[in-house]
Amino acid sequence: MTTIDMQRIPRHIAIIMDGNGRWAMERNLERTEGHKAGVETVRRITTECVKLGVKYLTLYTFSTENWNRPADEVSALMGLVLSSLEEEIFVKNQVRFRAIGDLNRLPDDVREGVQQLIDHTAHFERMTVVVALSYSSRWEITEAVRQIVNEVHDMQELPENILKNWKTGGIRAEDITEETISQHLATRDMPDPDLLIRTGGELRISNYLLWQIAYTELYFCDTFWPDFSEDDLHKAIADFQNRQRRFGKTEAQVETEQ
């Protein structure tokens, strides 16, 4: 088992769970069998992250681009999402469940199951599991811009005497900052990921948390998601712990601050 420093566990880990379909094809199985195996991996890795003390685990489950897959595969994936929303693993580990994405596109039964799990686990604080469903980063940023534009428009409609004493919940165009945009994203009440893991051997981000991962450490491995083990997770964390996070500063500046 890979040794890691339990005092320097990433607060927020994001994972692109790739390779389910290829895992199944290598075994002459239907692609949906790979997705089923991937659900079991989610349960194992979630439990391990709780043990390690990770506070946020964000899982890229279904992208907006995935709607373009064959209808039977999309239907099977939605069925798997619904069947995997079991409260046992969340209640047992005192884990809060959240979902981000264009949830209005989900089938009614899936959307209702998601909301029910969100409501039933809202009081847990040990860890938060965030599932990205019908999600893409470009969609998220576009939605944030729309919200900001609407708020700016609302401000312009206010009487001049109120605008002079700007204390409303609206926003002015000149006040838009990076923080303004961050506060309109789906992840606004979460820290940005410290570590992003992608399984399956691909070396790309695939429209995932593009704003949030500006200074995230990236880790890619060839292991297909269904085979991703607790030790694979430890290897990713060990690799993270061996890096120096500078956030744009020089190495000398970082060493001085330490």
N, C-alpha and C positions, 0 to 999 in steps of 0.2 A: 504493500500500500504506500502510495506517495505521501511523503511527510510535508505538512503545511503548518504555517504559523497561525495558531488559532487567535492570536491577538491582532492579526491583520487580514481578516476575512473581508472581502468586498461587501459593502453595504447593499449594493444593488447589482444583480447579475441579470443580463438579458440573453436569451438564447434563440437562435434561429434553428429550429429543429428540422434539419434537412436529411434526406436519404431514405425516407420510409418506402417510397415506391421502388427505388433501386434495390433496397434490402429484400423486398418481396420478389422482384424479378430474378435476382440471383438464386432464389430458392424455388423458382417456377411456381410462384404463388400469385394470386390476384393482388393488385396494388393496395386494395382495401385491407388485406391482411397485414401489410406493412404499417398502415395507419393504426390498426388495432394494437400491434406490437408497440408502436410509438406511444400509445396511451399508457401502457404499462410502465414505459420508461419515465413518463411524466410523473407518475405516482412515486417511483423510486427516487428520482432526482429531487422532487419536492420534499419528500421526507428527509433526504440527506441535507438539503439546504437548511431546513429547520434545525437539524442537529448541529450544523456548523455555525448557526447564528446569523445567517443571511437575513436581511430585513425585507428585501423586495426581490421577487423573481418574476421577470416578465418573459412570457413565452409567445413567440410568433406562431400562431396556430392556423390562421386562414387569412390570406391576403385578399385584397380587392381583385387582384389579378387572377386569383384562384377560381373566381366565378366563371372564367373562360374555359375551365377544364370540362371534359365530357360530363353531360348531365347526370349520368349514373354514378360517376365518381363523386361529384359535388353532393348528390343526395346521400351517398354512403358516408361522406365526411360529416355532413350535418347530423346524420344519425349517430355517428361516433361522438360528436361534440355533446349531443344531448345525453347519451348514455354515460359519458365520462364525468358529467356534472354530479358526482356523488358527494354527498355531504360528509361521509364517513372520514375521508382522508383530511378534510378541512377541520372538522370538529375534533378529531383525534389529535391533530397537531396544533389546534387553536390558530388556524390560518384564515386570514381575511381573503375573500375572493373579489376580484374586480375584473371588468372587461372594458377594453377600449376598441374603438372602430365604428364603422357605420352599421350599428346594430339594427337599424330599421330595415336593412336588406335581409336579415335572417328570417327563416321561417318562424311563424308565430309560436310554435311549440318550443323551438330552440330559444327564442328571445325570452319567452316566459320562464323557461328553466334557468337561463342565465340570471334574470332579475331575481328569481326566487333565491338562488344561491347567494347572490350579492346581499340580499336582505337578511338572510339567515346567519351570515357569517360577519356581518358588519361590526359586531362588538369584539371580535378577536383582534389581538395586537401582537402576537408572537412573530408573525411574518405575513406579508401581503403577496399573494400570487395574482399577477395581472396577465390576463389572456387577451392577446390581440386577435380579434375576430372581425373579418371583413374590414381589415385595416391596411392602410398604406400611409406612409409618411407624407406623401404629396397631398393625399386627401386630408390628413390632419392639419397640415399647414394651410391649405386652402380654406378649410373650415374656420381656422383661427383668424385668417384675414377677413373673411365674411363677418365674423362677430365684431371685429374691431371697426370695420367700415360702418356697420349698423350703429355701434356706439358713438362713433364720430358724428354720424348723421343725426342721431338723437340729440347730441350736444348742440349742433347747429340750429336745431329747432327751438332751443330754449331762449327765453327773453334775455335781452342784453344785461339787465341788472343782475340776473342769476349768473350769467357767464363771467361777470366781473368778480364775483365771489365764488369761484369754482370749487364747490364742495359736494357736488353731486356724484353719482356713481358712473357718470359718462366719461368720455375721454376725448381729448383734443388731438388733432393730427400732430402738432408739434411736441406732444408728450409721448409719442410712440417710441419705445426703446426695445432692446432685446428682452428685457424683463417683461414688458408688455406682451410681447409675442409668447414668451414662455408661459405666462399666466393665462393664456387662451388656448393652450394645448390640452389634449386629453390627459396628459401626465402632470398637470400643473401642481398637484399636491404631492408629488413624488420627487426624490432626488434623481439626477441623471444617472444612467448606468455607469458603474466603475469598470465593469468587465462585460464584453459582448462575446459570446461563444457561438460559432457556427460549425455544425457538424456536416458530414457528408462530402467533404473534399472541395466544395466550391469556395471561391475566393471573392465574394461580392456581398454587398449589404442588402440587396433586393428590396429597396424602398422601405426600410425598417428604421424607425426612430432617428431619421437623418439629422434633425435639429438637436436631439438630446445627446447624440454620441460624438459631439464635437471633440471632446477630450477623453473619450472612453478608450480603454485598452482593448484591442481586438485579438481574438484567439481563434484560429481555424484548425480543424482536425479532420482527418479522413474517415473517421468512424461514422457509420450510418447511425442515425438517431436511435433506432431500436436496440443497437448494441452499445450505446453510450452508457457507461457504468459509473458507479460512485467514484471509482479510482480515476476514471477519465475526467470527472469533475474536479477531483483533487489536483490532477496534473495541470488543468487550466488555471486553477487558483494558485498553484505553486509558480507557474510561469508568470502570472500577474504579480505575485509578490517579489519576483526577481527583477522587476522593471522599476525604473525611476520615473514617476509621474511629474512632469515639469509644467504642464499647463501653459506652454509658451515661454517660460522663463529659461534662463541659461542654467547649466548644471551647477555653476558656481553660486548662483542666486539660491537655488534649492538647497545646496549644502549649507549656506549661510543661515537660512531660515530654520534648518534642522538643528 
